[in-house]
Amino acid sequence: LAKTTQPISMDSYEGQEVNITCSHNNIATNDYITWYQQFPSQGPRFIIQGYKTKVTNEVASLFIPADRKSSTLSLPRVSLSDTAVYYCLVGDGSNRDDKIIFGKGTRLHILP
Amino acid sequence: NAGVTQTPKFRILKIGQSMTLQCTQDMNHNYMYWYRQDPGMGLKLIYYSVGAGITDKGEVPNGYNVSRSTTEDFPLRLELAAPSQTSVYFCASSYGRFGNEQFFGPGTRLTVL
Protein backbone atom coordinates (compact mmCIF):
# COMPACT_ATOMS: atom_id res chain seq x y z
CA LEU A 1 0.00 0.00 0.00
CA ALA A 2 1.63 3.21 -1.17
CA LYS A 3 2.07 5.83 1.54
CA THR A 4 1.80 9.51 0.69
CA THR A 5 3.46 12.55 2.25
CA GLN A 6 2.17 16.06 1.69
CA PRO A 7 2.63 19.40 3.50
CA ILE A 8 0.39 19.88 6.51
CA SER A 9 -0.60 23.40 5.54
CA MET A 10 -0.04 26.14 2.96
CA ASP A 11 -1.02 29.77 2.63
CA SER A 12 -1.46 31.70 -0.58
CA TYR A 13 -3.18 34.80 -1.91
CA GLU A 14 -6.12 35.27 -4.19
CA GLY A 15 -5.21 35.21 -7.85
CA GLN A 16 -2.04 33.19 -7.32
CA GLU A 17 -1.30 29.75 -8.71
CA VAL A 18 -0.97 27.16 -5.95
CA ASN A 19 1.04 23.99 -6.26
CA ILE A 20 0.70 21.20 -3.70
CA THR A 21 3.22 18.39 -3.96
CA CYS A 22 2.67 14.85 -2.77
CA SER A 23 5.44 12.26 -2.34
CA HIS A 24 4.70 8.59 -2.94
CA ASN A 25 8.05 6.85 -3.20
CA ASN A 26 6.69 3.28 -3.20
CA ILE A 27 3.96 3.75 -5.77
CA ALA A 28 3.14 0.52 -7.58
CA THR A 29 2.96 0.03 -11.33
CA ASN A 30 -0.83 -0.17 -11.40
CA ASP A 31 -1.46 2.70 -8.95
CA TYR A 32 -3.29 5.85 -9.95
CA ILE A 33 -2.90 9.21 -8.17
CA THR A 34 -6.09 10.87 -7.06
CA TRP A 35 -6.74 14.21 -5.39
CA TYR A 36 -9.78 15.16 -3.32
CA GLN A 37 -10.92 18.50 -1.88
CA GLN A 38 -12.80 18.85 1.39
CA PHE A 39 -14.57 21.93 2.68
CA PRO A 40 -15.47 22.24 6.38
CA SER A 41 -18.50 20.17 7.39
CA GLN A 42 -18.67 18.46 3.98
CA GLY A 43 -17.51 15.17 2.55
CA PRO A 44 -14.48 15.11 0.24
CA ARG A 45 -15.01 15.82 -3.44
CA PHE A 46 -13.02 14.30 -6.29
CA ILE A 47 -10.82 16.84 -8.11
CA ILE A 48 -8.56 14.99 -10.52
CA GLN A 49 -6.89 11.67 -11.21
CA GLY A 50 -3.87 10.70 -13.27
CA TYR A 51 -1.37 7.96 -14.00
CA LYS A 52 1.53 9.74 -15.68
CA THR A 53 2.61 13.04 -17.33
CA LYS A 54 -0.05 15.75 -17.13
CA VAL A 55 -3.80 15.75 -16.67
CA THR A 56 -5.93 18.87 -16.81
CA ASN A 57 -9.61 19.50 -16.19
CA GLU A 58 -11.73 22.58 -15.58
CA VAL A 59 -10.65 22.77 -11.94
CA ALA A 60 -6.97 21.79 -11.72
CA SER A 61 -3.93 20.25 -13.34
CA LEU A 62 -1.99 17.26 -12.13
CA PHE A 63 1.69 16.89 -12.98
CA ILE A 64 3.35 13.51 -12.61
CA PRO A 65 7.07 13.06 -13.41
CA ALA A 66 8.37 10.05 -15.25
CA ASP A 67 9.42 8.16 -12.09
CA ARG A 68 5.93 8.75 -10.58
CA LYS A 69 7.42 9.06 -7.08
CA SER A 70 5.70 12.40 -6.60
CA SER A 71 2.88 14.44 -8.05
CA THR A 72 1.86 18.08 -8.00
CA LEU A 73 -1.67 19.42 -7.88
CA SER A 74 -1.83 22.85 -9.49
CA LEU A 75 -4.74 25.22 -8.82
CA PRO A 76 -4.71 28.22 -11.18
CA ARG A 77 -5.68 31.68 -9.91
CA VAL A 78 -7.09 30.62 -6.57
CA SER A 79 -9.91 32.44 -4.81
CA LEU A 80 -11.04 32.53 -1.19
CA SER A 81 -13.42 29.67 -1.95
CA ASP A 82 -10.47 27.37 -2.63
CA THR A 83 -9.67 27.37 1.09
CA ALA A 84 -10.03 23.68 1.94
CA VAL A 85 -8.15 20.50 2.79
CA TYR A 86 -6.62 18.67 -0.17
CA TYR A 87 -5.91 14.94 -0.02
CA CYS A 88 -3.52 12.99 -2.21
CA LEU A 89 -4.34 9.30 -2.57
CA VAL A 90 -2.44 6.57 -4.33
CA GLY A 91 -3.78 3.18 -5.25
CA ASP A 92 -5.47 1.00 -7.75
CA GLY A 93 -7.82 -0.98 -5.62
CA SER A 94 -7.96 -3.90 -7.99
CA ASN A 95 -7.30 -6.21 -5.05
CA ARG A 96 -9.78 -6.38 -2.19
CA ASP A 97 -6.93 -5.90 0.28
CA ASP A 98 -5.74 -2.74 -1.47
CA LYS A 99 -7.54 -0.09 0.55
CA ILE A 100 -6.86 3.46 -0.47
CA ILE A 101 -6.05 5.62 2.55
CA PHE A 102 -6.87 9.26 3.18
CA GLY A 103 -4.04 10.88 5.14
CA LYS A 104 -4.27 14.19 7.02
CA GLY A 105 -4.14 16.15 3.80
CA THR A 106 -2.90 19.69 3.17
CA ARG A 107 -4.82 22.60 4.67
CA LEU A 108 -4.78 25.36 2.07
CA HIS A 109 -5.63 28.83 3.33
CA ILE A 110 -6.23 31.52 0.73
CA LEU A 111 -5.75 35.09 1.91
CA PRO A 112 -7.35 38.20 0.36
CA ASN B 1 -30.05 11.89 -8.81
CA ALA B 2 -29.78 12.49 -5.08
CA GLY B 3 -26.33 10.85 -5.00
CA VAL B 4 -25.36 9.59 -1.55
CA THR B 5 -27.72 10.43 1.29
CA GLN B 6 -27.13 9.92 5.00
CA THR B 7 -29.41 10.10 8.00
CA PRO B 8 -29.44 11.46 10.59
CA LYS B 9 -27.37 14.64 10.20
CA PHE B 10 -26.72 14.94 13.92
CA ARG B 11 -27.12 12.61 16.88
CA ILE B 12 -26.22 12.60 20.54
CA LEU B 13 -25.92 9.23 22.23
CA LYS B 14 -25.34 8.21 25.79
CA ILE B 15 -22.57 5.75 26.60
CA GLY B 16 -23.76 2.21 26.01
CA GLN B 17 -26.60 3.11 23.65
CA SER B 18 -26.81 1.71 20.13
CA MET B 19 -27.83 3.25 16.83
CA THR B 20 -27.77 2.74 13.09
CA LEU B 21 -26.45 5.30 10.65
CA GLN B 22 -28.25 5.05 7.34
CA CYS B 23 -26.63 5.44 3.92
CA THR B 24 -28.32 5.19 0.54
CA GLN B 25 -27.01 5.78 -2.96
CA ASP B 26 -28.99 5.95 -6.18
CA MET B 27 -26.12 5.66 -8.67
CA ASN B 28 -26.13 1.85 -8.85
CA HIS B 29 -22.58 1.78 -7.51
CA ASN B 30 -21.07 -1.53 -6.49
CA TYR B 31 -18.61 -0.21 -3.93
CA MET B 32 -19.72 1.52 -0.73
CA TYR B 33 -17.64 2.77 2.19
CA TRP B 34 -17.93 4.06 5.72
CA TYR B 35 -15.34 6.53 7.03
CA ARG B 36 -14.95 8.39 10.26
CA GLN B 37 -13.22 11.74 10.61
CA ASP B 38 -12.05 13.04 13.95
CA PRO B 39 -11.44 16.79 14.37
CA GLY B 40 -8.44 18.01 12.37
CA MET B 41 -7.70 14.55 11.07
CA GLY B 42 -8.06 12.69 7.80
CA LEU B 43 -10.63 10.04 7.05
CA LYS B 44 -10.28 6.52 8.37
CA LEU B 45 -11.97 3.61 6.65
CA ILE B 46 -14.28 1.64 8.95
CA TYR B 47 -15.91 -0.91 6.63
CA TYR B 48 -16.49 -1.27 2.94
CA SER B 49 -18.55 -3.38 0.59
CA VAL B 50 -17.86 -4.50 -2.96
CA GLY B 51 -21.45 -5.50 -3.65
CA ALA B 52 -24.66 -6.73 -2.06
CA GLY B 53 -23.93 -9.42 0.49
CA ILE B 54 -20.18 -8.72 0.63
CA THR B 55 -18.56 -6.60 3.32
CA ASP B 56 -15.04 -6.29 4.69
CA LYS B 57 -13.15 -4.50 7.44
CA GLY B 58 -11.21 -1.31 6.96
CA GLU B 59 -8.65 0.32 9.24
CA VAL B 60 -10.84 0.89 12.31
CA PRO B 61 -13.74 -1.64 12.41
CA ASN B 62 -13.89 -2.30 16.16
CA GLY B 63 -17.19 -1.24 17.72
CA TYR B 64 -19.05 -1.18 14.42
CA ASN B 65 -21.00 -3.56 12.22
CA VAL B 66 -22.34 -3.29 8.69
CA SER B 67 -24.63 -5.14 6.33
CA ARG B 68 -25.32 -4.84 2.61
CA SER B 69 -28.57 -6.51 1.65
CA THR B 70 -29.19 -4.29 -1.39
CA THR B 71 -27.03 -2.37 -3.84
CA GLU B 72 -28.47 0.92 -2.62
CA ASP B 73 -28.20 0.67 1.17
CA PHE B 74 -25.21 0.28 3.47
CA PRO B 75 -26.15 0.91 7.12
CA LEU B 76 -23.53 1.24 9.87
CA ARG B 77 -24.42 -0.10 13.29
CA LEU B 78 -22.84 1.17 16.50
CA GLU B 79 -23.23 -1.18 19.43
CA LEU B 80 -22.51 0.01 22.98
CA ALA B 81 -21.49 3.55 22.04
CA ALA B 82 -18.32 4.92 23.63
CA PRO B 83 -16.95 8.50 23.81
CA SER B 84 -14.13 7.42 21.46
CA GLN B 85 -16.77 7.03 18.74
CA THR B 86 -17.55 10.74 18.81
CA SER B 87 -16.77 11.73 15.25
CA VAL B 88 -18.18 12.71 11.88
CA TYR B 89 -19.17 9.70 9.80
CA PHE B 90 -19.11 9.79 6.02
CA CYS B 91 -20.59 7.26 3.66
CA ALA B 92 -19.28 7.06 0.09
CA SER B 93 -19.80 5.01 -3.03
CA SER B 94 -17.96 4.33 -6.27
CA TYR B 95 -18.79 2.49 -9.45
CA GLY B 96 -15.76 0.29 -9.43
CA ARG B 97 -12.77 -0.43 -7.29
CA PHE B 98 -11.23 1.91 -4.71
CA GLY B 99 -9.26 3.85 -7.29
CA ASN B 100 -12.39 5.09 -8.98
CA GLU B 101 -13.96 8.39 -8.01
CA GLN B 102 -15.74 8.14 -4.69
CA PHE B 103 -18.92 10.13 -4.11
CA PHE B 104 -19.45 11.20 -0.53
CA GLY B 105 -22.56 11.88 1.49
CA PRO B 106 -23.00 14.97 3.67
CA GLY B 107 -21.96 13.18 6.86
CA THR B 108 -23.45 12.40 10.26
CA ARG B 109 -22.06 14.23 13.28
CA LEU B 110 -22.21 11.88 16.28
CA THR B 111 -21.50 12.81 19.87
CA VAL B 112 -21.32 10.19 22.61
CA LEU B 113 -21.64 11.53 26.14
Interface residues (C-beta under 8 A of the other chain):
Chain A: D31 Y32 T34 Y36 S41 Q42 G43 P44 R45 F46 Q49 Y87 G91 D92 G93 S94 R96 D98 K99 I100 I101 F102 G103 K104 G105
Chain B: V4 Y35 G40 M41 G42 L43 K44 L45 Y48 V50 D56 G58 E59 F90 A92 G96 R97 F98 G99 N100 E101 Q102 F103 F104 G105 P106 G107
